[in-house]
Amino acid sequence: MDLDGDYDPDNIFARIVRGDLPSAKVYEDHDTLALMDVFPQTRGHTLVIHKRAHARNILDVEPEPLQAVILTVQRVTRAVRAALKPDGLMVSQFNGAASGQTIYHLHFHVIPRWHGVALGRHAGGGMADPAELAELARAIAAEIS
């Protein structure tokens, strides 16, 4: 897929929002959802999506939903920092296949980083243990104000 195309209402994030698929939820409000990445690049890798915007990437989204998502990204990033005490935090967002985007629903990655710990490959590692993801989600959620 490239930068242009139609939004697929059956993408994995749309299915999670509808309740068709499970997720380890960290935070949810009227507009946004934060959840643990099931193929994490590091321990605590969290995703933030807009629940109602049908945007494939940052180029497709209207200003109001983008504002809601980025405010949740900031809130979740602060909570990841408080819960996991990483040495740094990486926030990323991919647009198009050439950039590494694999799910065509606007989403941001909040990835805690520690000195000396290698970053896993995006969408390339093994699936995380659901029980561990649920535990991490609870720890991060407890830090959201």
Secondary structure, DSSP 8 states (H G I E B T S, - for coil): --S-----TTSHHHHHHHTSS---EEEE-SSEEEEE-SS-SSTT-EEEEESS---SSTTT--HHHHHHHHHHHHHHHHHHHHHH--SEEEEE---SGGGT--S-S-EEEEEEE-TT-----TTTS----HHHHHHHHHHHHTT--
